[in-house]
């Protein structure tokens, strides 16, 4: 069975959930081989988790290089050459996209970016794209060997599987060009709320929230539901909430089980980032707001009355 | 300093975007086209560096159909000095890898370049990696997603901000830098700037001019092919009620019915 290389995303000895999604998705194309690139000692800490999610092999490249992303690209490129894998799977993130792009252009491989599903097509690799915030579904196929595929987090349900997890240490090849040097790194420490793109419930606020202080209404409801907090572009542009929480065409694309839109009119800019949510609830003063066209349940009213009441109901049910 | 800024004309994100039914490429005629917002910020960064370094020149590079000229003019009216536009029918449907190689060839025609600037991610394709891919082809360092950019002597430093955190990167010039949406507020073109832009040189290159073989680009030889595309059926609205003091309770009841709480 052909190997499928999966780049492991890890931080401080913890494997990111997106890596387990990749290991699950990889099985549609072949046998997953995990690729760990990191500082000395990385491999040992990660092998249990990788084995439990079906990694047949674990390639470990330990390096203390401060070259930015180049070790990952070089290790994957040399494995593509020596193992001729059916595909290389990488999670969508700023780093992941960059590693994937550089690898594809270096190994002359198809780049199937930001896909939501992976499948075997005519002996090659195929992928499903959700385009323009889910307004279009497109199927694509690779025309080359060893395509490089980036998978959007949250698009595949993780399934545990036993893998042999045979470890093999690999060298980091010398860089072919110049690299940027990492001077310092401060990873984001996760807050108490779930990550926006991974959350199963999201409560978002729009222009109707009115101010940064009043976003506490959105946060309060979100916390009662264990939800992530999102914001529309109008709210972000007005300075109510930080940009990294923006949902929409120029922000994050989300697809949670439940999306609650508070004071969001539902311009196409916003809808494109959330319209594939399973269930959509909208609260807006304006009965003509376009958000109601896609809401499964809508309340025409004042969000400052409706949201706290809903929060109270949710809290009651929990106790 | 010789600064190159890569710009892209994209569908306005406030308009509805479509894929064409024939070859599943972006239907560029169905939407309003604008200079990508993030690229305006890349142009602004280039202009700030030019203003701080006497004798600098800013060259705008774009690849795309004829109407990409509008995006180029916008960049020139902001203050860029000249532009190079790779425009050839044969480019239609090129994949990210082909686009990267084509742009790298165009940059190769420009002589000595110190800094290549770009937006971190176009709002239409969202590959989000083309600047780093170009750097890889050219053997240059890639300093991406810059929130802050400084050049001191021959060293460029970028504060890279992404969802995953902050990384400070440095490299010797020449280098490729991509900027994020927080790096600056792009200036509005002045009337004088708009008038001046009309006289600024725009070189249009065909594939042959840039030394690119037609077989290296385009839909037919793309490394990946979109085999089908279809619009998702629009979601239809469900129940809508007026709040009569029990709106929150009604939502809760609906969520209980859906087993969501």
HADDOCK unambig.tbl for C-alpha pairs under 7 A between the chains (distance, minus, plus):
assign (segid A and resid 94 and name CA) (segid B and resid 162 and name CA) 6.63 0.50 0.50
assign (segid A and resid 97 and name CA) (segid B and resid 128 and name CA) 6.42 0.50 0.50
assign (segid A and resid 97 and name CA) (segid B and resid 129 and name CA) 5.84 0.50 0.50
assign (segid A and resid 98 and name CA) (segid B and resid 129 and name CA) 4.82 0.50 0.50
assign (segid A and resid 98 and name CA) (segid B and resid 132 and name CA) 6.19 0.50 0.50
assign (segid A and resid 101 and name CA) (segid B and resid 129 and name CA) 5.59 0.50 0.50
assign (segid A and resid 101 and name CA) (segid B and resid 133 and name CA) 5.63 0.50 0.50
assign (segid A and resid 102 and name CA) (segid B and resid 132 and name CA) 6.57 0.50 0.50
assign (segid A and resid 102 and name CA) (segid B and resid 133 and name CA) 4.75 0.50 0.50
assign (segid A and resid 102 and name CA) (segid B and resid 136 and name CA) 6.07 0.50 0.50
assign (segid A and resid 105 and name CA) (segid B and resid 97 and name CA) 5.52 0.50 0.50
assign (segid A and resid 105 and name CA) (segid B and resid 133 and name CA) 6.62 0.50 0.50
assign (segid A and resid 109 and name CA) (segid B and resid 223 and name CA) 6.72 0.50 0.50
assign (segid A and resid 110 and name CA) (segid B and resid 223 and name CA) 4.59 0.50 0.50
assign (segid A and resid 110 and name CA) (segid B and resid 224 and name CA) 5.29 0.50 0.50
assign (segid A and resid 111 and name CA) (segid B and resid 224 and name CA) 6.92 0.50 0.50
assign (segid A and resid 113 and name CA) (segid B and resid 127 and name CA) 6.20 0.50 0.50
assign (segid A and resid 132 and name CA) (segid B and resid 17 and name CA) 6.86 0.50 0.50
assign (segid A and resid 135 and name CA) (segid B and resid 231 and name CA) 5.69 0.50 0.50
assign (segid A and resid 135 and name CA) (segid B and resid 232 and name CA) 5.45 0.50 0.50
assign (segid A and resid 136 and name CA) (segid B and resid 229 and name CA) 6.61 0.50 0.50
assign (segid A and resid 136 and name CA) (segid B and resid 230 and name CA) 5.50 0.50 0.50
assign (segid A and resid 136 and name CA) (segid B and resid 231 and name CA) 4.20 0.50 0.50
assign (segid A and resid 136 and name CA) (segid B and resid 232 and name CA) 5.36 0.50 0.50
assign (segid A and resid 137 and name CA) (segid B and resid 229 and name CA) 5.54 0.50 0.50
assign (segid A and resid 137 and name CA) (segid B and resid 230 and name CA) 5.52 0.50 0.50
assign (segid A and resid 137 and name CA) (segid B and resid 231 and name CA) 6.28 0.50 0.50
assign (segid A and resid 137 and name CA) (segid B and resid 232 and name CA) 6.48 0.50 0.50
assign (segid A and resid 138 and name CA) (segid B and resid 226 and name CA) 6.70 0.50 0.50
assign (segid A and resid 138 and name CA) (segid B and resid 228 and name CA) 5.52 0.50 0.50
assign (segid A and resid 138 and name CA) (segid B and resid 229 and name CA) 3.99 0.50 0.50
assign (segid A and resid 138 and name CA) (segid B and resid 230 and name CA) 6.44 0.50 0.50
assign (segid A and resid 139 and name CA) (segid B and resid 226 and name CA) 5.70 0.50 0.50
assign (segid A and resid 139 and name CA) (segid B and resid 227 and name CA) 5.55 0.50 0.50
assign (segid A and resid 139 and name CA) (segid B and resid 228 and name CA) 5.22 0.50 0.50
assign (segid A and resid 139 and name CA) (segid B and resid 229 and name CA) 6.27 0.50 0.50
assign (segid A and resid 140 and name CA) (segid B and resid 224 and name CA) 6.84 0.50 0.50
assign (segid A and resid 140 and name CA) (segid B and resid 225 and name CA) 5.39 0.50 0.50
assign (segid A and resid 140 and name CA) (segid B and resid 226 and name CA) 3.97 0.50 0.50
assign (segid A and resid 140 and name CA) (segid B and resid 227 and name CA) 5.28 0.50 0.50
assign (segid A and resid 141 and name CA) (segid B and resid 224 and name CA) 5.64 0.50 0.50
assign (segid A and resid 141 and name CA) (segid B and resid 225 and name CA) 5.38 0.50 0.50
assign (segid A and resid 141 and name CA) (segid B and resid 226 and name CA) 6.35 0.50 0.50
assign (segid A and resid 141 and name CA) (segid B and resid 227 and name CA) 6.88 0.50 0.50
assign (segid A and resid 142 and name CA) (segid B and resid 223 and name CA) 6.30 0.50 0.50
assign (segid A and resid 142 and name CA) (segid B and resid 224 and name CA) 4.39 0.50 0.50
assign (segid A and resid 142 and name CA) (segid B and resid 225 and name CA) 6.45 0.50 0.50
assign (segid A and resid 143 and name CA) (segid B and resid 223 and name CA) 5.14 0.50 0.50
assign (segid A and resid 143 and name CA) (segid B and resid 224 and name CA) 5.17 0.50 0.50
assign (segid A and resid 144 and name CA) (segid B and resid 223 and name CA) 6.10 0.50 0.50
assign (segid A and resid 177 and name CA) (segid B and resid 139 and name CA) 4.11 0.50 0.50
assign (segid A and resid 177 and name CA) (segid B and resid 140 and name CA) 6.17 0.50 0.50
assign (segid A and resid 178 and name CA) (segid B and resid 139 and name CA) 5.84 0.50 0.50
assign (segid A and resid 178 and name CA) (segid B and resid 140 and name CA) 5.29 0.50 0.50
assign (segid A and resid 178 and name CA) (segid B and resid 141 and name CA) 5.23 0.50 0.50
assign (segid A and resid 179 and name CA) (segid B and resid 140 and name CA) 6.63 0.50 0.50
assign (segid A and resid 179 and name CA) (segid B and resid 141 and name CA) 4.14 0.50 0.50
assign (segid A and resid 179 and name CA) (segid B and resid 142 and name CA) 6.72 0.50 0.50
assign (segid A and resid 180 and name CA) (segid B and resid 141 and name CA) 4.80 0.50 0.50
assign (segid A and resid 180 and name CA) (segid B and resid 142 and name CA) 5.95 0.50 0.50
assign (segid A and resid 180 and name CA) (segid B and resid 143 and name CA) 6.22 0.50 0.50
assign (segid A and resid 180 and name CA) (segid B and resid 169 and name CA) 6.06 0.50 0.50
assign (segid A and resid 180 and name CA) (segid B and resid 170 and name CA) 5.60 0.50 0.50
assign (segid A and resid 180 and name CA) (segid B and resid 171 and name CA) 4.99 0.50 0.50
assign (segid A and resid 181 and name CA) (segid B and resid 169 and name CA) 5.44 0.50 0.50
assign (segid A and resid 181 and name CA) (segid B and resid 170 and name CA) 5.28 0.50 0.50
assign (segid A and resid 181 and name CA) (segid B and resid 171 and name CA) 6.18 0.50 0.50
assign (segid A and resid 182 and name CA) (segid B and resid 167 and name CA) 6.87 0.50 0.50
assign (segid A and resid 182 and name CA) (segid B and resid 168 and name CA) 6.00 0.50 0.50
assign (segid A and resid 182 and name CA) (segid B and resid 169 and name CA) 4.76 0.50 0.50
assign (segid A and resid 182 and name CA) (segid B and resid 170 and name CA) 6.73 0.50 0.50
assign (segid A and resid 183 and name CA) (segid B and resid 168 and name CA) 5.27 0.50 0.50
assign (segid A and resid 183 and name CA) (segid B and resid 169 and name CA) 5.61 0.50 0.50
assign (segid A and resid 183 and name CA) (segid B and resid 170 and name CA) 6.89 0.50 0.50
assign (segid A and resid 184 and name CA) (segid B and resid 167 and name CA) 5.66 0.50 0.50
assign (segid A and resid 184 and name CA) (segid B and resid 168 and name CA) 5.21 0.50 0.50
assign (segid A and resid 185 and name CA) (segid B and resid 166 and name CA) 5.84 0.50 0.50
assign (segid A and resid 185 and name CA) (segid B and resid 167 and name CA) 4.35 0.50 0.50
assign (segid A and resid 185 and name CA) (segid B and resid 168 and name CA) 6.44 0.50 0.50
assign (segid A and resid 186 and name CA) (segid B and resid 165 and name CA) 5.70 0.50 0.50
assign (segid A and resid 186 and name CA) (segid B and resid 166 and name CA) 5.16 0.50 0.50
assign (segid A and resid 186 and name CA) (segid B and resid 167 and name CA) 6.29 0.50 0.50
assign (segid A and resid 187 and name CA) (segid B and resid 164 and name CA) 5.81 0.50 0.50
assign (segid A and resid 187 and name CA) (segid B and resid 165 and name CA) 4.20 0.50 0.50
assign (segid A and resid 187 and name CA) (segid B and resid 166 and name CA) 6.22 0.50 0.50
assign (segid A and resid 188 and name CA) (segid B and resid 164 and name CA) 5.42 0.50 0.50
assign (segid A and resid 188 and name CA) (segid B and resid 165 and name CA) 4.43 0.50 0.50
assign (segid A and resid 244 and name CA) (segid B and resid 163 and name CA) 6.80 0.50 0.50
assign (segid A and resid 249 and name CA) (segid B and resid 13 and name CA) 6.47 0.50 0.50
assign (segid A and resid 250 and name CA) (segid B and resid 123 and name CA) 6.41 0.50 0.50
assign (segid A and resid 268 and name CA) (segid B and resid 14 and name CA) 6.44 0.50 0.50
assign (segid A and resid 268 and name CA) (segid B and resid 16 and name CA) 6.85 0.50 0.50
assign (segid A and resid 269 and name CA) (segid B and resid 13 and name CA) 6.15 0.50 0.50
assign (segid A and resid 269 and name CA) (segid B and resid 14 and name CA) 5.49 0.50 0.50
assign (segid A and resid 292 and name CA) (segid B and resid 237 and name CA) 5.98 0.50 0.50
assign (segid A and resid 293 and name CA) (segid B and resid 236 and name CA) 6.02 0.50 0.50
assign (segid A and resid 293 and name CA) (segid B and resid 237 and name CA) 4.35 0.50 0.50
assign (segid A and resid 294 and name CA) (segid B and resid 235 and name CA) 5.38 0.50 0.50
assign (segid A and resid 294 and name CA) (segid B and resid 236 and name CA) 5.36 0.50 0.50
assign (segid A and resid 294 and name CA) (segid B and resid 237 and name CA) 4.48 0.50 0.50
assign (segid A and resid 295 and name CA) (segid B and resid 237 and name CA) 5.05 0.50 0.50
assign (segid A and resid 295 and name CA) (segid B and resid 238 and name CA) 5.98 0.50 0.50
assign (segid A and resid 296 and name CA) (segid B and resid 237 and name CA) 5.62 0.50 0.50
assign (segid A and resid 296 and name CA) (segid B and resid 238 and name CA) 4.21 0.50 0.50
assign (segid A and resid 296 and name CA) (segid B and resid 239 and name CA) 6.32 0.50 0.50
assign (segid A and resid 297 and name CA) (segid B and resid 238 and name CA) 5.46 0.50 0.50
assign (segid A and resid 297 and name CA) (segid B and resid 239 and name CA) 4.97 0.50 0.50
assign (segid A and resid 297 and name CA) (segid B and resid 240 and name CA) 5.82 0.50 0.50
assign (segid A and resid 298 and name CA) (segid B and resid 239 and name CA) 6.20 0.50 0.50
assign (segid A and resid 298 and name CA) (segid B and resid 240 and name CA) 4.41 0.50 0.50
assign (segid A and resid 298 and name CA) (segid B and resid 241 and name CA) 6.22 0.50 0.50
assign (segid A and resid 299 and name CA) (segid B and resid 240 and name CA) 5.72 0.50 0.50
assign (segid A and resid 299 and name CA) (segid B and resid 241 and name CA) 5.01 0.50 0.50
assign (segid A and resid 299 and name CA) (segid B and resid 242 and name CA) 5.67 0.50 0.50
assign (segid A and resid 299 and name CA) (segid B and resid 243 and name CA) 6.01 0.50 0.50
assign (segid A and resid 299 and name CA) (segid B and resid 247 and name CA) 6.22 0.50 0.50
assign (segid A and resid 300 and name CA) (segid B and resid 241 and name CA) 6.10 0.50 0.50
assign (segid A and resid 300 and name CA) (segid B and resid 242 and name CA) 4.69 0.50 0.50
assign (segid A and resid 300 and name CA) (segid B and resid 243 and name CA) 5.73 0.50 0.50
assign (segid A and resid 301 and name CA) (segid B and resid 242 and name CA) 6.33 0.50 0.50
assign (segid A and resid 301 and name CA) (segid B and resid 243 and name CA) 5.04 0.50 0.50
assign (segid A and resid 306 and name CA) (segid B and resid 247 and name CA) 5.42 0.50 0.50
assign (segid A and resid 306 and name CA) (segid B and resid 248 and name CA) 4.53 0.50 0.50
assign (segid A and resid 307 and name CA) (segid B and resid 248 and name CA) 6.10 0.50 0.50
assign (segid A and resid 309 and name CA) (segid B and resid 248 and name CA) 4.79 0.50 0.50
assign (segid A and resid 309 and name CA) (segid B and resid 249 and name CA) 6.63 0.50 0.50
assign (segid A and resid 310 and name CA) (segid B and resid 248 and name CA) 4.05 0.50 0.50
assign (segid A and resid 310 and name CA) (segid B and resid 249 and name CA) 5.85 0.50 0.50
assign (segid A and resid 310 and name CA) (segid B and resid 251 and name CA) 6.83 0.50 0.50
assign (segid A and resid 310 and name CA) (segid B and resid 252 and name CA) 6.05 0.50 0.50
assign (segid A and resid 313 and name CA) (segid B and resid 249 and name CA) 6.52 0.50 0.50
assign (segid A and resid 313 and name CA) (segid B and resid 252 and name CA) 6.44 0.50 0.50
assign (segid A and resid 314 and name CA) (segid B and resid 252 and name CA) 6.95 0.50 0.50
